[in-house]
Amino acid sequence: MPAPENDSTPTNGPAPEYIYGRGISNLVDHLNGLDDTTAFMVGSEILNQILHPEHGALEKIADLLEAASERVRDSPSDDGWDLSADLQHAAEQTRDLVSSLHDDRLVTRTRSLRAAPASRPGHAPAVVPRPPIAPQRRSC
């Protein structure tokens, strides 16, 4: 039965009005639901979508922060210049993050990962096999 619309029960994801955050949460859920081999391949593509230095999501967030900075600077409010500087600083920090993560080649490194073999020391298999059960002898 679906929850009533006015239900205030907290959820793991963002509130419905935060559509961009919900989109990121959906990516997280999708990635967490994949097996290791697929997760590394898909994960590298997701990272590329986020970290690409020109077209990635973080770069576009930096563009948004910069645009907001320019808009609030024109505000007649006394706080416009300070807020503009804060937003500009946030845009620069976001671009620094993109640069450092891209320079570290996270996408390439993630793409090269493979699922860990079950026999690797220190790595337990996902499912521990059970020993075979010996057949029961019938008494005559």
MARBA-3410 file (N, C-alpha, C, O; in Angstrom, 1 decimal):
140
0.8,-1.2,0.0,0.0,0.0,0.0,0.9,1.2,0.0,1.8,1.3,0.8 ~ 0.7,2.2,-0.9,1.5,3.4,-1.0,1.3,4.2,0.3,0.2,4.3,0.8 ~ 2.3,5.0,0.7,2.2,5.9,1.8,1.4,7.1,1.5,1.4,7.5,0.3 ~ 0.7,7.6,2.4,-0.1,8.8,2.1,0.8,10.0,1.7,2.0,10.0,2.1 ~ 0.2,10.9,0.9,1.1,12.0,0.4,1.6,12.9,1.5,2.6,13.5,1.3
0.9,13.0,2.6,1.4,13.9,3.7,2.2,13.2,4.7,2.5,13.7,5.7 ~ 2.7,11.9,4.4,3.5,11.1,5.2,4.9,11.9,5.4,5.5,12.3,4.4 ~ 5.3,12.0,6.6,6.6,12.8,6.9,7.7,11.8,7.2,8.7,12.2,7.8 ~ 7.5,10.5,6.9,8.6,9.5,7.2,9.8,9.8,6.3,9.7,10.0,5.1 ~ 11.0,9.9,7.0,12.2,10.2,6.3,12.6,9.1,5.3,12.3,7.9,5.6
13.1,9.5,4.2,13.6,8.5,3.2,15.1,8.6,3.0,15.7,9.6,3.5 ~ 15.7,7.7,2.3,17.1,7.7,2.1,17.5,8.8,1.0,18.6,9.3,1.1 ~ 16.6,9.0,0.1,16.9,9.9,-1.0,16.4,11.4,-0.6,15.8,11.6,0.4 ~ 16.8,12.3,-1.5,16.4,13.7,-1.3,14.9,13.8,-1.4,14.2,13.0,-2.0 ~ 14.4,14.9,-0.9,12.9,15.2,-1.0,12.6,15.4,-2.4,13.4,15.7,-3.3
11.3,15.1,-2.7,10.9,15.1,-4.2,11.1,16.4,-4.9,11.4,16.3,-6.1 ~ 11.2,17.5,-4.3,11.4,18.7,-5.0,12.9,18.9,-5.4,13.2,19.8,-6.2 ~ 13.8,18.1,-4.9,15.2,18.1,-5.3,15.5,17.2,-6.4,16.1,16.1,-6.2 ~ 15.0,17.5,-7.6,15.1,16.6,-8.7,16.5,16.3,-9.2,16.8,15.2,-9.6 ~ 17.4,17.2,-9.0,18.8,16.9,-9.4,19.5,16.0,-8.4,20.2,15.1,-8.8
19.3,16.2,-7.2,19.8,15.3,-6.1,19.2,13.9,-6.3,19.9,12.9,-6.1 ~ 17.9,13.8,-6.6,17.3,12.6,-6.8,17.9,11.8,-8.0,18.1,10.6,-8.0 ~ 18.2,12.6,-9.0,18.9,12.0,-10.2,20.2,11.3,-9.8,20.6,10.3,-10.3 ~ 21.0,12.0,-9.0,22.3,11.5,-8.5,22.0,10.3,-7.6,22.8,9.3,-7.7 ~ 21.0,10.4,-6.7,20.7,9.2,-5.9,20.3,8.0,-6.7,20.7,6.9,-6.4
19.6,8.2,-7.8,19.3,7.1,-8.7,20.5,6.5,-9.3,20.6,5.3,-9.5 ~ 21.5,7.3,-9.7,22.8,6.8,-10.2,23.5,5.9,-9.1,24.0,4.9,-9.4 ~ 23.5,6.4,-7.9,24.1,5.7,-6.8,23.4,4.3,-6.6,24.1,3.3,-6.5 ~ 22.1,4.3,-6.6,21.3,3.1,-6.4,21.6,2.1,-7.6,21.7,0.9,-7.4 ~ 21.6,2.7,-8.8,21.9,1.8,-10.0,23.3,1.2,-9.9,23.5,0.0,-10.1
24.3,2.0,-9.5,25.7,1.5,-9.4,25.8,0.4,-8.3,26.4,-0.6,-8.5 ~ 25.1,0.7,-7.2,25.2,-0.3,-6.1,24.5,-1.6,-6.4,24.7,-2.6,-5.8 ~ 23.6,-1.6,-7.4,22.8,-2.8,-7.7,23.5,-3.7,-8.7,23.0,-4.7,-9.1 ~ 24.7,-3.2,-9.2,25.4,-4.0,-10.3,26.4,-5.0,-9.7,26.9,-4.8,-8.6 ~ 26.7,-6.0,-10.4,27.8,-6.9,-10.0,29.1,-6.2,-10.2,29.1,-5.2,-11.0
30.2,-6.7,-9.6,31.5,-6.1,-9.6,32.0,-5.7,-11.0,32.3,-4.6,-11.3 ~ 31.9,-6.7,-11.9,32.5,-6.5,-13.3,31.7,-5.4,-14.0,32.3,-4.5,-14.6 ~ 30.4,-5.5,-13.9,29.6,-4.4,-14.6,29.7,-3.1,-13.9,29.7,-2.0,-14.5 ~ 29.8,-3.1,-12.6,29.9,-1.9,-11.8,31.2,-1.1,-12.2,31.1,0.1,-12.3 ~ 32.3,-1.8,-12.4,33.5,-1.1,-12.7,33.4,-0.4,-14.1,33.8,0.7,-14.3
32.8,-1.1,-15.0,32.6,-0.6,-16.4,31.6,0.6,-16.4,31.9,1.6,-16.9 ~ 30.5,0.3,-15.8,29.4,1.4,-15.7,29.9,2.5,-14.8,29.7,3.7,-15.2 ~ 30.6,2.2,-13.7,31.1,3.2,-12.8,32.1,4.2,-13.5,32.0,5.4,-13.3 ~ 32.9,3.6,-14.4,33.9,4.5,-15.1,33.1,5.5,-16.0,33.5,6.6,-16.2 ~ 32.0,5.0,-16.6,31.3,5.9,-17.5,30.5,6.9,-16.7,30.4,8.1,-17.1
30.0,6.5,-15.5,29.4,7.5,-14.7,30.4,8.6,-14.2,30.1,9.8,-14.2 ~ 31.6,8.1,-13.8,32.6,9.0,-13.4,33.0,10.0,-14.5,33.2,11.2,-14.3 ~ 33.0,9.5,-15.7,33.3,10.3,-16.9,32.3,11.4,-17.1,32.6,12.5,-17.4 ~ 31.0,11.0,-16.9,29.9,12.0,-17.0,30.0,13.1,-15.9,29.6,14.2,-16.1 ~ 30.6,12.7,-14.8,30.7,13.7,-13.7,31.9,14.5,-13.7,31.9,15.7,-13.5
33.1,13.8,-14.1,34.4,14.5,-14.0,35.0,15.0,-15.3,36.0,15.7,-15.2 ~ 34.3,14.8,-16.4,34.9,15.4,-17.7,35.2,16.8,-17.5,34.3,17.6,-17.1 ~ 36.4,17.3,-17.8,36.8,18.7,-17.6,36.0,19.7,-18.4,36.1,20.9,-18.1 ~ 35.4,19.3,-19.4,34.6,20.3,-20.2,33.1,20.1,-20.2,32.4,21.1,-20.1 ~ 32.7,18.9,-20.2,31.3,18.6,-20.3,30.7,17.9,-19.1,29.5,17.6,-19.1
31.5,17.6,-18.1,31.0,16.8,-16.9,30.1,17.6,-16.0,30.1,18.9,-16.1 ~ 29.4,16.9,-15.2,28.4,17.5,-14.3,29.0,18.5,-13.3,28.5,19.6,-13.1 ~ 30.2,18.1,-12.8,30.8,19.1,-11.8,31.3,20.4,-12.5,31.2,21.4,-11.9 ~ 31.7,20.3,-13.7,32.1,21.5,-14.5,30.9,22.4,-14.7,31.0,23.6,-14.7 ~ 29.8,21.7,-15.0,28.5,22.5,-15.3,28.0,23.1,-14.0,27.4,24.2,-14.0
28.2,22.4,-12.8,27.9,23.0,-11.5,28.7,24.2,-11.3,28.2,25.2,-10.8 ~ 30.0,24.2,-11.6,30.9,25.3,-11.5,30.4,26.5,-12.4,30.4,27.6,-11.9 ~ 29.9,26.2,-13.6,29.3,27.2,-14.5,28.1,27.8,-13.8,27.9,29.0,-13.9 ~ 27.3,27.0,-13.2,26.1,27.5,-12.5,26.4,28.4,-11.4,25.8,29.5,-11.2 ~ 27.4,28.0,-10.6,27.8,28.8,-9.4,28.4,30.2,-9.9,28.1,31.2,-9.3
29.1,30.1,-11.0,29.7,31.3,-11.6,28.6,32.3,-12.1,28.6,33.5,-11.9 ~ 27.6,31.7,-12.8,26.5,32.5,-13.3,25.7,33.1,-12.2,25.3,34.3,-12.2 ~ 25.5,32.3,-11.1,24.8,32.9,-9.9,25.6,34.0,-9.3,25.0,35.0,-8.9 ~ 26.9,33.8,-9.3,27.8,34.9,-8.8,27.6,36.2,-9.6,27.5,37.3,-9.0 ~ 27.6,36.1,-10.9,27.4,37.3,-11.7,26.0,37.9,-11.5,25.9,39.2,-11.5
25.0,37.1,-11.3,23.7,37.6,-11.1,23.5,38.4,-9.8,22.9,39.5,-9.8 ~ 24.0,37.8,-8.7,23.8,38.4,-7.4,24.7,39.7,-7.2,24.4,40.5,-6.4 ~ 25.8,39.8,-8.0,26.6,41.0,-8.0,25.8,42.2,-8.4,26.1,43.3,-7.9 ~ 24.8,42.0,-9.2,24.0,43.1,-9.7,22.9,43.5,-8.8,22.1,44.4,-9.1 ~ 22.8,42.7,-7.7,21.7,43.0,-6.7,21.9,44.3,-6.0,23.0,44.8,-5.8
20.7,45.0,-5.8,20.8,46.3,-5.1,21.2,46.1,-3.6,21.4,47.1,-2.9 ~ 21.1,44.9,-3.1,21.4,44.6,-1.7,22.8,44.8,-1.4,23.7,44.6,-2.2 ~ 23.1,45.2,-0.2,24.5,45.4,0.3,25.3,44.1,0.3,26.5,44.1,0.1 ~ 24.6,43.0,0.5,25.3,41.7,0.5,25.6,41.1,-0.8,26.3,40.1,-0.9 ~ 25.2,41.8,-1.9,25.4,41.2,-3.2,26.8,41.0,-3.6,27.2,39.9,-4.2
27.7,41.9,-3.3,29.1,41.7,-3.6,29.8,40.6,-2.8,30.5,39.8,-3.4 ~ 29.5,40.5,-1.5,30.0,39.5,-0.7,29.5,38.1,-1.2,30.3,37.1,-1.3 ~ 28.2,38.0,-1.4,27.7,36.7,-1.9,28.2,36.3,-3.2,28.5,35.2,-3.5 ~ 28.4,37.3,-4.1,29.0,37.1,-5.4,30.4,36.5,-5.2,30.8,35.5,-5.9 ~ 31.2,37.1,-4.3,32.6,36.5,-4.1,32.5,35.1,-3.5,33.3,34.3,-3.9
31.6,34.9,-2.6,31.5,33.5,-2.1,31.1,32.5,-3.2,31.7,31.4,-3.2 ~ 30.2,32.8,-4.0,29.8,31.9,-5.1,30.9,31.7,-6.1,31.1,30.6,-6.6 ~ 31.6,32.8,-6.4,32.8,32.7,-7.3,33.8,31.8,-6.7,34.4,31.0,-7.4 ~ 34.1,31.9,-5.4,35.0,31.0,-4.7,34.6,29.6,-4.8,35.4,28.7,-5.0 ~ 33.3,29.3,-4.6,32.7,28.0,-4.7,32.9,27.4,-6.1,33.2,26.2,-6.3
32.7,28.2,-7.1,32.9,27.8,-8.5,34.4,27.4,-8.7,34.7,26.4,-9.4 ~ 35.3,28.2,-8.2,36.7,27.9,-8.4,37.1,26.6,-7.7,37.9,25.8,-8.2 ~ 36.6,26.4,-6.4,36.9,25.2,-5.7,36.3,24.0,-6.5,37.0,22.9,-6.5 ~ 35.2,24.1,-7.0,34.6,23.0,-7.8,35.5,22.7,-9.0,35.7,21.5,-9.3 ~ 35.9,23.7,-9.7,36.8,23.5,-10.8,38.2,22.9,-10.4,38.7,22.0,-11.1
38.7,23.3,-9.2,39.9,22.7,-8.7,39.7,21.2,-8.4,40.5,20.4,-8.7 ~ 38.5,20.8,-7.9,38.2,19.4,-7.6,38.1,18.7,-8.9,38.7,17.6,-9.0 ~ 37.5,19.2,-9.9,37.4,18.5,-11.3,38.8,18.3,-11.8,39.1,17.2,-12.3 ~ 39.6,19.3,-11.7,41.0,19.3,-12.2,41.8,18.2,-11.5,42.5,17.4,-12.1 ~ 41.7,18.2,-10.2,42.6,17.2,-9.4,42.1,15.8,-9.6,42.9,14.9,-9.7
40.8,15.6,-9.7,40.3,14.2,-9.9,40.5,13.8,-11.4,40.8,12.6,-11.6 ~ 40.4,14.7,-12.3,40.6,14.3,-13.7,42.1,14.0,-13.9,42.5,13.1,-14.6 ~ 43.0,14.9,-13.3,44.4,14.7,-13.4,44.9,13.3,-12.8,45.9,12.7,-13.2 ~ 44.1,12.9,-11.8,44.4,11.6,-11.2,43.9,10.4,-12.1,44.2,9.3,-11.7 ~ 43.3,10.7,-13.1,42.8,9.8,-14.1,41.9,8.7,-13.5,42.0,7.5,-13.7
41.0,9.1,-12.6,40.1,8.2,-11.9,39.3,7.4,-12.9,39.0,6.2,-12.7 ~ 38.8,8.0,-14.0,38.0,7.3,-15.0,38.8,6.1,-15.6,38.3,5.0,-15.6 ~ 40.0,6.4,-16.0,40.9,5.4,-16.6,41.2,4.3,-15.6,41.2,3.1,-15.9 ~ 41.5,4.7,-14.4,41.9,3.7,-13.3,40.6,2.8,-13.0,40.8,1.6,-12.8 ~ 39.5,3.4,-13.0,38.2,2.6,-12.7,38.0,1.7,-13.8,37.6,0.5,-13.6
38.1,2.2,-15.1,37.9,1.3,-16.2,38.8,0.1,-16.2,38.4,-1.0,-16.8 ~ 40.0,0.2,-15.7,40.9,-0.9,-15.7,40.7,-1.9,-14.6,41.4,-3.0,-14.6 ~ 39.8,-1.6,-13.7,39.5,-2.6,-12.6,38.8,-3.8,-13.2,38.1,-3.8,-14.1 ~ 39.0,-4.9,-12.5,38.4,-6.2,-12.8,37.8,-6.7,-11.5,38.2,-6.4,-10.4 ~ 36.8,-7.6,-11.6,36.3,-8.2,-10.4,37.3,-9.0,-9.8,38.1,-9.7,-10.5
37.4,-9.0,-8.5,38.4,-9.7,-7.7,38.1,-11.2,-7.8,37.0,-11.7,-7.6 ~ 39.1,-12.0,-8.1,38.9,-13.5,-8.2,38.6,-14.0,-6.8,39.2,-13.5,-5.8 ~ 37.8,-15.0,-6.6,37.4,-15.5,-5.3,38.6,-16.1,-4.6,38.6,-16.2,-3.4 ~ 39.6,-16.5,-5.3,40.8,-17.2,-4.7,41.9,-16.2,-4.2,42.9,-16.6,-3.7 ~ 41.6,-14.9,-4.5,42.6,-13.9,-4.1,42.8,-13.9,-2.5,41.8,-13.8,-1.8
44.0,-14.0,-2.0,44.2,-14.0,-0.6,43.6,-12.7,0.1,43.7,-11.6,-0.4 ~ 42.9,-13.0,1.2,42.3,-11.9,1.9,41.0,-11.4,1.3,40.4,-10.5,1.8 ~ 40.5,-12.1,0.3,39.2,-11.7,-0.3,38.3,-12.9,-0.3,38.6,-13.9,-1.0 ~ 37.3,-12.9,0.5,36.3,-14.0,0.6,35.4,-13.9,-0.6,35.0,-12.9,-1.0 ~ 35.0,-15.1,-1.1,34.1,-15.1,-2.2,32.7,-14.6,-1.7,32.4,-14.6,-0.5
31.9,-14.1,-2.7,30.6,-13.5,-2.3,29.7,-14.5,-1.7,29.0,-14.2,-0.8 ~ 29.8,-15.8,-2.2,29.0,-16.8,-1.6,29.9,-17.9,-1.2,30.6,-18.4,-2.1 ~ 29.9,-18.4,0.0,30.7,-19.4,0.4,30.1,-20.7,0.1,29.0,-21.0,0.5 ~ 30.8,-21.6,-0.7,30.2,-22.8,-1.1,30.1,-23.8,0.1,30.9,-23.8,0.9 ~ 29.0,-24.5,0.1,28.8,-25.5,1.2,29.4,-26.9,0.7,29.4,-27.2,-0.5
29.9,-27.6,1.7,30.4,-28.9,1.3,29.3,-29.8,0.8,28.1,-29.7,1.3 ~ 29.6,-30.7,-0.1,28.5,-31.6,-0.5,28.0,-32.5,0.6,28.8,-32.9,1.5 ~ 26.8,-32.8,0.6,26.2,-33.7,1.6,26.3,-35.1,1.1,25.9,-35.4,0.0 ~ 26.8,-36.0,2.0,26.9,-37.4,1.7,25.5,-38.0,1.6,24.7,-37.7,2.5 ~ 25.3,-38.9,0.7,24.0,-39.5,0.6,23.8,-40.4,1.8,24.7,-41.0,2.3
22.6,-40.4,2.3,22.2,-41.2,3.5,22.0,-42.7,3.0,21.5,-43.0,2.0 ~ 22.6,-43.6,3.8,22.4,-45.0,3.5,21.1,-45.5,4.1,20.6,-45.1,5.2 ~ 20.5,-46.3,3.3,19.2,-46.8,3.7,19.4,-48.1,4.5,20.2,-48.9,4.1 ~ 18.7,-48.3,5.5,18.8,-49.5,6.3,17.7,-50.5,5.7,16.6,-50.1,5.5 ~ 18.1,-51.7,5.6,17.1,-52.7,5.1,16.5,-53.5,6.2,15.7,-54.4,5.9
END
